Amino acid sequence: MAPADLEQFKKILLETKVYLEKELAHHPVNQDMGNDVEGHSYDEETDEAEELPVNYATRAALKERLAAVKEALAKIEKGGYGQCQRCQGGIEPAVLTANPESWYCKVCKRGR
Protein backbone atom coordinates (compact mmCIF):
# COMPACT_ATOMS: atom_id res chain seq x y z
CA MET A 1 0.00 0.00 0.00
CA ALA A 2 1.30 3.44 -0.90
CA PRO A 3 2.45 5.55 2.07
CA ALA A 4 0.02 8.33 1.14
CA ASP A 5 -2.90 5.87 1.17
CA LEU A 6 -1.75 4.48 4.49
CA GLU A 7 -1.64 7.98 5.98
CA GLN A 8 -5.12 8.70 4.67
CA PHE A 9 -6.53 5.54 6.26
CA LYS A 10 -4.72 6.37 9.50
CA LYS A 11 -6.31 9.83 9.52
CA ILE A 12 -9.77 8.35 8.94
CA LEU A 13 -9.25 5.76 11.68
CA LEU A 14 -8.06 8.39 14.17
CA GLU A 15 -11.10 10.56 13.42
CA THR A 16 -13.36 7.53 13.83
CA LYS A 17 -11.69 6.69 17.14
CA VAL A 18 -12.36 10.19 18.50
CA TYR A 19 -15.97 10.04 17.30
CA LEU A 20 -16.59 6.62 18.90
CA GLU A 21 -15.05 7.73 22.20
CA LYS A 22 -17.35 10.77 22.25
CA GLU A 23 -20.36 8.58 21.48
CA LEU A 24 -19.45 6.22 24.32
CA ALA A 25 -19.28 9.20 26.68
CA HIS A 26 -22.86 10.11 25.66
CA HIS A 27 -24.13 6.64 26.58
CA PRO A 28 -23.34 6.26 30.28
CA VAL A 29 -23.10 2.84 31.88
CA ASN A 30 -25.41 3.69 34.76
CA GLN A 31 -28.60 5.62 34.42
CA ASP A 32 -30.34 7.47 37.23
CA MET A 33 -33.57 5.58 37.70
CA GLY A 34 -34.87 8.09 40.22
CA ASN A 35 -36.54 6.94 43.38
CA ASP A 36 -40.06 6.02 44.33
CA VAL A 37 -40.67 9.08 46.53
CA GLU A 38 -40.22 11.66 43.77
CA GLY A 39 -43.89 11.75 42.88
CA HIS A 40 -46.88 9.70 41.99
CA SER A 41 -46.09 9.20 38.31
CA TYR A 42 -43.80 6.37 37.32
CA ASP A 43 -43.71 7.32 33.63
CA GLU A 44 -40.18 8.72 33.80
CA GLU A 45 -38.87 5.67 35.63
CA THR A 46 -40.57 3.41 33.08
CA ASP A 47 -39.00 5.31 30.19
CA GLU A 48 -35.56 5.06 31.81
CA ALA A 49 -36.00 1.34 32.41
CA GLU A 50 -37.00 0.81 28.78
CA GLU A 51 -33.95 2.75 27.55
CA LEU A 52 -31.50 0.70 29.63
CA PRO A 53 -31.19 -2.37 27.34
CA VAL A 54 -30.96 -0.13 24.27
CA ASN A 55 -28.19 1.84 25.98
CA TYR A 56 -26.27 -1.34 26.79
CA ALA A 57 -26.62 -2.64 23.23
CA THR A 58 -25.48 0.70 21.81
CA ARG A 59 -22.46 0.75 24.13
CA ALA A 60 -21.56 -2.82 23.18
CA ALA A 61 -21.67 -1.99 19.46
CA LEU A 62 -19.62 1.18 19.97
CA LYS A 63 -17.04 -0.68 22.08
CA GLU A 64 -16.74 -3.43 19.50
CA ARG A 65 -16.16 -0.97 16.68
CA LEU A 66 -13.72 1.07 18.78
CA ALA A 67 -11.70 -2.09 19.48
CA ALA A 68 -11.58 -2.83 15.74
CA VAL A 69 -10.42 0.73 15.00
CA LYS A 70 -7.71 0.50 17.65
CA GLU A 71 -6.57 -2.83 16.22
CA ALA A 72 -6.42 -1.33 12.72
CA LEU A 73 -4.32 1.56 14.04
CA ALA A 74 -1.98 -0.91 15.75
CA LYS A 75 -1.65 -2.80 12.45
CA ILE A 76 -0.65 0.44 10.74
CA GLU A 77 2.09 0.94 13.32
CA LYS A 78 3.29 -2.69 13.02
CA GLY A 79 3.10 -2.79 9.23
CA GLY A 80 0.27 -5.30 8.80
CA TYR A 81 -2.57 -2.97 7.85
CA GLY A 82 -4.54 -3.97 4.76
CA GLN A 83 -3.69 -7.66 5.06
CA CYS A 84 -6.56 -10.17 5.23
CA GLN A 85 -6.56 -12.13 8.48
CA ARG A 86 -7.88 -15.25 6.79
CA CYS A 87 -5.91 -15.63 3.52
CA GLN A 88 -3.05 -13.21 4.28
CA GLY A 89 -3.65 -11.49 0.92
CA GLY A 90 -4.22 -7.80 0.46
CA ILE A 91 -7.56 -6.22 1.31
CA GLU A 92 -8.91 -4.34 -1.68
CA PRO A 93 -8.77 -0.51 -1.45
CA ALA A 94 -12.54 -0.35 -2.09
CA VAL A 95 -13.15 -2.55 0.98
CA LEU A 96 -10.88 -0.40 3.15
CA THR A 97 -12.51 2.77 1.83
CA ALA A 98 -15.93 1.44 2.83
CA ASN A 99 -14.71 0.02 6.14
CA PRO A 100 -11.17 1.12 7.14
CA GLU A 101 -11.08 -1.33 10.04
CA SER A 102 -11.96 -4.32 7.87
CA TRP A 103 -10.17 -7.59 8.66
CA TYR A 104 -11.00 -9.51 5.48
CA CYS A 105 -10.72 -9.19 1.71
CA LYS A 106 -13.81 -9.49 -0.52
CA VAL A 107 -13.29 -13.20 -1.21
CA CYS A 108 -12.92 -14.12 2.46
CA LYS A 109 -15.90 -11.94 3.46
CA ARG A 110 -18.01 -14.04 1.10
CA GLY A 111 -16.78 -17.18 2.81
CA ARG A 112 -14.71 -18.48 -0.11
N, C-alpha and C positions, 0 to 999 in steps of 0.2 A: 504494500500500500504506500502511496506517495506520502511524504512527510506533510505536505500541505493538507491532504485529505485527513490524515491522522489528527492533525491539529484542529481541523474543523469538527471532527467527531468528538474530540476531547472537549472543545468549547461547548458543544451541544450537551454532552453528558454532564458537564459541570453546571450548566444552567438548569438542567433537569434535576440534578441533585439539590440545588438550592430551592427550586420550586417544590419538590417533594417534601423537603424538610419543613418548609413553611406550611404546607398542607397538613402535615402531621401535627404541627403545633396548633392548628385550628380544630383538630379533632382530639380533645383531651381524653385521657384514659378513664378518668372518673368524672361522672356528672353529678351535680348537686341535685338530689332527688327531693329536696325540701324536707319538711317534716309535717306530721299530721296535725299540728296545732296552728298552722298558718291560716287556716280558714276552713270553710265548709265545702269548698269545691275542690275536687281531686282531679280536675281536668288537666292542670299543669303537670301534676305528678304522673298522670297517665301518659301524656304526650312524651315526657322525659323517659319513661320506662319503654315506650314504643321505639324511641330513637336509639336506645342503648345498643341493641344488636346490630343496627345499621351502622352505628359509629364504630363498633368493633370490627365489622366486616370491612369498612372503609379503611380503617387503620391497618388491618392485615394486608389489604391490597397495596396500600401505599408503602408499607414496610417491605413487602416482597419486591416491589419495583425498585425501591431505593437500594436494596441489597444487590439487585442485578446491575444497577447503574454503578454502584461502588466497585463491583467485581469487574465491570467493563473498564473502569478507570484504572484499576490495578493491572489489568491485562495490557493497557496502553503503556504503563510504566515498565512492565516486565517484557514487553515486546511480543505478546501473543494475541493482541487485539485483531479481530477480523478472521480468526481461525475457528472453524467449526469444531465443536467439542465432540462430535460423533465421528466424523470421517477425517478430521484433521485438515481438510481442504480449506480453501478460502471462502469466506462468506461474501456473497455478491454485494457490490456497492448499493444496489437498489434495496436489498434487504436491510442493510445498515442504515440507509437513509430513512427508511420507514420505521425502523426500530433499532436505534444505535446500540442498545444493550443486548441485541440478539445473540444467542449462543449457537445457532445452527444455520447452515446454508439452506437454500430452497429445497434441494433434493432430500436432505435429512429431515426437514420440517414436514415433508409429505410422507415420511416414514419409509422411504426407499421402496 
